[in-house]
Amino acid sequence: MSDSLTSTLTSYYDEVPYESHPFPQTAIEHLEALAFLFGLDAPPPATARVLELGCAAGGNLIPFAARHPEATALGLDLSKVQVEQGVGAVSRAGLSNIELRAFNLADVDASFGQFDYIVCHGVYSWVPGPVQDAILRICSENLAPNGVAYVSYNVYPGWKAREIVRDAMILRGGLRDTPEEKLSYARGMLEFLEQSARPDSVLKKTLEETMPIVRGSSGYYLLHEFLEPCNAPCYFKEFVARADANGLSYLADAEPSTMFVQNYGEKVREPLLRECGGSQILMEQYLDFLVNRTFRQTLLVKRGRAADIRYRLDPARVQGLEFAGVFTPEDGTTLTLDASEQCCNALRTLKVTLRLPVHKAAAQMLDAHYPASVSVQALVGSVVAATGEPPASVERVVMSMLEELLILGAVRIRRAPVRAATQVSALPLALPFVRSAPGLALSAGSSVSVCNQWHESVSLSALERCLLPLLDGTHSHDMLADYLAAEVRADRLRFVQNDKPLTDHSALKEFALKQVELGLRDLRRKALLVA
């Protein structure tokens, strides 16, 4: 990459830093579980060595290091500004197992050693060809023999239409001096085209699909997605071929529900199974055309491991996973252990219809324990106790149910139990990294989010922000209520009762206790309390 292009790319991220936060689809625990699901054993995250290429300010890597003190993590990014921000965050968190470094990815070599997991999210499509080559080289040469690499990138055919929008934005905004001017002029161009395009034109249809994204996205996203000098989408098959040339094989998508042809209906399933002749890659390329896909999140492994990959789910592998899920009856009632159909809201806004008592008992246990995970053995035992049905029969039905939910994407999986609390304890505990998160003080701003046990960014209410720093396992509910009451008396926190501020100090403690109960319940459900 030329020095001028390097300087240009660096300036984009120095002037408008990319928001640095966790991406749950890149969670190392998630990658380990997916590798296991499809036939491969990967290193345990608790002691893994992890490399992130394009780490920004470490928002995706720091929470992993905090969850696993025995693991080691290295993050590299071209932007010194973002790395400096991340180094400050690492220092505030008191972590010694993570390093963030300003570094050109093209210069990574064998001296860096090998890593069990390599993550490269939101970088590959936004850098020139030689750096793309370097990313795949690193994923090959610096990946441990049984390691897993994750690379995300923009893909065709979906990006064919978005390129029209990008070209129009660059035409008017690309040559402006400041990021603010670039965005202002680029948005103006799209508004002009939206008003002027012929109703029956390709441009009009493209704008109808893209303008909601443009209007609903932050400035930093639009600048980096549409106005950077580099944005090179490709077809999935092309990326896989390029990875193969570097000694890497396709393992899976980070969202595995997209891989299963049965999710696309019988009219799609049978023709594609005949057409693709057992080729997972060819089938997924066809599916990309079918859904006009714009973005992929690909898991890669060393080519020598390809022969062990299995896309037909193995019951023994499914039994070796931990599961988590939510199942809330759509009509607001509770699940009844009978043969009546009940439609439930599940994860990812999916709808799941439960018909058998065994299905409902399994859903009840998963929902009651969420966000903690449950082993198959524990799930079967719970269902046997709830229904009184024979263990062998229950296991068969539960296994079939879990496989269907896996294919649909309605459950989360892990290899090791998730440490989230299944109930609120008398002395609630949150991870130190969460308790010391920057911005928890109410004076720090109107909103703040933290990373939970599922590597998700979750927003916090004012009440939750007050409680979290005290959740070190030594404060009882009564002590937490006393603290909240003192904050109200000091006018740093306000309680509202019947739409009016609570001013009766004699009722303050009782009201504070109720708020503690509500706040802790919500923190548990957000996977911020640990067992």
N, C-alpha and C positions, 0 to 999 in steps of 0.2 A: 504494500500500500504506500502510495507516495506521501511525502511529508506534508504536502498541502492538503491532501484529503484527510490525513490523520488529524491535522490541526482543525479542519472544518468540522469533522465528526465530533472531536473533543469539545469544541466550542458549543455545539448544540446541547450537549449534556451539562457543560459547566454553566451555561447561561440559563437553561431551563432544565433543572435536574428531573429525571424520571422519578415519579413517586415510588419509593422503595418499601415494599410490603410483602408479606408471605403469599405464595401461590400454592394452594393446597394440592394441586395436581403435580407439583414438583416435590412434595414431601418425601424424604428418603424412605420413611416407613411405608409410604404408598408404593414407591418403586419396588421395594423389596417384596411386598405382597403381590404385585402384578407379575414379577418374575416368577415367583413361586406358583402362582395360579396357572401360568402357561408352561410349567415344566422345569423351571430352573431354580436352583438355590443361589441366593445372593447373600453377601456378607451382612451380618446383623448391624443395624444402624447404631446401636449403643456404643460400638467400638469402631465404627467405620471411619475411613479417611475420605473426606468429601471435598471436591473442587467445584466452585461455581465460576463460570466464565461470563463476565458481564454482571457483576454482583451489585452494581449501583452502590447504595449506601448500606448494603448488608441486610436489608429488611427481610429478605427471604432466607438468608443463611444464619443470621444471629439467633433466631428462635430455635433452629435445629441444634446449634451449639449449646444453647441454654438447657434444652431438654436432655441432652446427652453429654454430660461432662467428661466421659471417658472417650468420646469421639474427638476427631480433629477436623477442622474446617479451614479452607483457604479460599478467599474470594479475590478475583482479579477484575479490574475495570480500567478503562482508558481515562475516565474522568477523575482527575485529582480532587476536584471539588466534592464529588459524591463520596469518594473513598475517605476523605478527611471527615465528612459527616459520619460515615460508618465507624471510623476509628473512635470517634468521640462516643458513639453509642455503645461500642464494645467496652470502652473504659468505664462508662457509667454503669453498665451491667456487671462489671467485675469478672468478665470471662477471660480465661487464660488459654482456652483451647481453640481459638479462632484468630486468624490473621487476615486483614484486608490490605490489598496492595494495589497501587496504581501501576498498571503494567499493560503493555501492548500484547494482545493474545498471540500475535504472529511470532513472538519471541519465546514462547513457552517451549521448553525442550526436555530432554530426558532427565536433566538435573533436578526437575521438580518431583521426580519419582512417580509412583503409580497410586491411583486413587480407586477406592471401591465404588464410588459414585461420582459422576460428572454431570453437572446441570448447566444447561445453556438456554435460558429462557429469554425470548424477546431480543435476540442478537443476530441470529444467522441470516435472516432476510435483510437486515438493515446494515450490513457491512459489505464491502466489495468482494469479488470472487477470491482473491488471494487469502483474505481473512476467513472466508467460508472454508477454503481448503485447510487452513490452519486449525479451525474448530474440529473438523472431521479427523485431521491428523492427531490432534490431542486426544480426542475420544477413542482413538485406536491405540496410539503409542503410550499414553499415560493412564490407560484404563487397566485395572487389575484383571487377571485372567477370568475371574468369575464376577467381574463388576458389571454395572449397568450405567449407560449414559442416556441422558434426556436432552433432546434438542427440539425447540419449537420454531415454527417458520410459517410464513404466509404461503398459501397454495392456490393454484388454479384448479378448477375453472372460476371459483368465486371471485378471485382477485382480478379477473379480466375486466369486469365491470367497474370495480373500484379504481382501477388504473385510469379510467376516464376522469373520474373525480379528482384523483391525485394530480394528473396532468393539468387539469383546469386550475386547481389551486396553486400549483407551482408557476403556471404562466403569469398569474397576476401577483402572487405573494412571494414567490421564491427569491426575487432580487431585492426585496426590501431589506432595510438595515437591521432592525431589531426584531426579536421574536414576536413582540406585540404587533408590530406593523405587518409582519408576514401573515399572522393569523387573521388580523382584521381585513386585509386586502383579499386573502384567500376566501374567507367567509363571504365577503361581498361578491366575489366572482360566482360562488355557488348560488347565492340569492338571485343574482341576475339571470343565471342559467335556469333556475327553477321557475322564474316568472316568464321566461321567454321561450323555453323549449316547446316544440310542437307536442301536442297531447299524445300522438301516436308514435313518437320517436323512441329509439333505443335510449337516447340521453334522458328523456323524461322518466322512463322506467328505472333507469339506473339511479337517478336522483331520488326517486320515491323510496328506493331501497336503502340509499346511503345517507340521506339527510337526517333521519332520526338518529343515526350514529353520530353524525357531525354535531347536531344540536345537543345531544345528551352527553357528550364527552368533554373532559377537561382540556384546557389549553395545552398542557404538556403532552397529553396523548395525541392530540391532533398534530402538533408540531413534529413529533417523532414518527408518527404513523404515515402522515401524508406529505410532509414538507422537508424531510431529510433528503440529503443527496442520494442516499442508497435505499432502495426498497425493491428487492428482487425476488418475487414469488416464483415458484416452480411447481411442476406436477409431482405428486407423491412418488410415482414410479421413478422420476428423475432423481429425486433425493435419495431413494433407496439404492439406485444404481451407483450414485456418487459415494454413498456410504460403503457399498460393497467394494468399490475400487480402493477403499482405505482399510479393507479387512474387517468390515463391520456388517452385521446382519440385523435385519428388522426383527424386533421382539414383539412389540405391542404399541397401542396407543395409550396415552396416559388416561384417556376416558374410554375404557374398554367397551362400554355399551355401543360405541360407534362401530365396533369391529364385527358385531354379530348380525349377519344378514337377516335373521329371523325378526329383528326389530323393525324391518322395513316392509313387512307384509308378505303374504304368500305370492302375490303377483310379481314381486321382486325376487323372492327367495329361490324359487325353483329354476327360473331362467338363468340366474347368476350362478347357481351351483353347477348347472350343466355347462355354462359358458366358460367358467374359470378353471375347471378341471382340478380343483383342490388348491389352487394358488391363492393364498391369503392376500398377497400383495395386489394381484390383479383384481380380486374381488373388491378390495377397499378402494382401488382406483376407480372402478365402476361406481361405487357408492358415492365417491367424491363428486362425480358428475351428476348423480341422481339428486343430491342435496345441495349442489352448488357450493361446496365447502370452500371456506376462505382461510382456515387456520388449522395447523396440525401440531400435535405434541407427541413426538416419536421416541420410543425407547429402543436403544441399540445395544447389542452385545458383541463380543468377539465372534468372528465368523466360525471358529471351531466349535462354538456351542449351538450353532443353528440346528444341528441334527437332533438335539434334545428338546427343542421347542415343540409344544403340543397345544393346538388351538381347540381341540375337543376337550371339554372340561373333564378332569379326572376326579372322581368322587374322593379318592384318598387325599388329593391335594385340597379339595374344598373342605374336607374334614380338618385339615391342618390350619385353617384360617380362623381368625377372630372376626366377628360380625357386629355391626352397629346399624341401627336404623330407627326411624320414627314412623308411627302408624296412627294417625288421628282420624277417627270416623268423620266422613264428610258432613254428616247431618248433625254433628255436635254431640252425639250420644257416646256411649262407651261400647266397646266390643263385647258381644255376647257369645258364649261358647255353645252355639247351636249351628244348624245347617243353613241359616238364612244368609243371603248375600249382604255384605257390608263393604261399601266403597270407602277407601281411606286415602288421605293425603300422605304421601311419603316424601323422602328426600328428593331434591332437585325438582320440586313441584310436580312430581309424578303421581299418577293415580293408580292405586292397586286395589283390586277387588278380592276380598277374602270370602271363601265359601265354607270351608270345613272347620270344625272345632279345633283341630290341630293347627291349622293355619292361624286362626285367631289367637290361640294360646301362645304360639311362637311370636306373633306380632306384639302381643301384650308384653311379653318378657323383654323383647328388644326395645320397645318404647319405654318401658319402666326403667331400664338400665341406661338408656341413652343419656349422655354421650359416651358412657363407658362401653367397651366392647364385650361380647359374650362368646365363649367357645361353643362349638357345636355340641360337645358333650354336655355342657351346662344347660344349653338350650333344650336339648332332648330331654334331660332329666326334669326340667321345669315343666315341659309340656306333658310328660307322663304324669307328673303329680297333679297338674291342673285338670287333665281329661280322664285319667284312669285307664287310658288305652295301653295296650302292650308295647313295651319298649321297641321291639323290632319293627312293629307297624309305624310307630311314631317316627323312628329314625328314618325310615324310607320316605315318608311324606315330608318331613322337615328338610331332608337333603334335596328332594326334588324342588321344594319351595325356595330354598336358598339358591339353587342353581338358576331358577327362573328370575329371582330378584337380582342376582349377579348380572345376568345377561341384560336385564332391563336397566340396570344402573340404580336400583332403588335401595341398595345397602352399601355401606362402607366396609372395607376389609383391611386387616392388618395381620402380620405374623405373630406379633407379641401383644399382650393385653395393653389397652390404652389406659393410662393412669387416671382418667377422669373419675371423679367421685360419683357413686351411684345414689348417694343421699347426702343431705347436709348434716355434718357432724356437729357436736357440741362445741368443738374448737376448730372452726373451718380453716382450711389451708389452701393457699394458692402458691404457685411456683414463685421463687424470688424474682425471676426475670419479669414476671407479670406485675408483682407488687411494686417493683421499682421502675415501671415503665414511665418514660417521660410524658409529661402532659396530664398526669392524673389530677393534679391540683386544679380546683375549679377556676382559679385565677389564670390558668394557662391557656384558656380558650373555650369555645363553645362545644367542641367535639373532640373525641380522642378514640382511638381503637387500639386493641392489643391482639397478640397472636394466641390462639387457644391450643388445646392439646391435639386438635386435628389439623393444625397448621393453617388455620383460617384467621382472617382479620375480622374481629367482631367489635362493634361499636359499644360504647358504655354510656349509661345514663349518669346523671349527676350523683345519684345515690350510690351506684356501683363504684364510681370513682372515689367516693369518700370511704367506702368500705375496704376496697382492695388492699391498700397499703397496710392495713391492720390484720390481714388474714395470714398470720404467720404460725398458726397452730397454738397460740397462747391466749387468744382473746375469746371469751365466751360471748354468747348472744347478748347477755345482760351488759357486759362491758362495751360491746359495740353500740348498743342502744344509748348508753351513757355518753359515748363519744359523739354520736349524732345529735343528741339533745344539746350538748355543749356547743356544737357547731351552729345550731339554730339560735341559741341564746347569744352567741357572738356575732350573729347576723352574717355568717359565712355560708349558711345553708338555709333554705326555706322549705317548710312543710306546708302543703296545701290540703285542706280538708273541706269538702263540700264547696269546691271552687273558690275558697277563701284561705288566705294565709293563716296558719294556726298560731294564735297569740296567747292562748291559755297555757301558761307554763305548767300548771298542775296536771294537765293532760298530756304533757310532752313526752314523758317517759313511756307511757303505754303506747302512744302513737309511734314512737321511735322503735319500740320492740316489734310492732307490726311491720314497719318499714324494713327492719333488719331481716325479718322472715321472708318478705317479698324479694328483697335485694339478693339474699343468699340463694333463694330458689332460682332466680334468673341467672345468677352467676354460675350455678351448677349446670343449668341447662345449656349455657353457652360454652361449656367445657373449660371453665376457668378455675374450678376447684379440683383438687387432686385427692386421691384416696390416701 
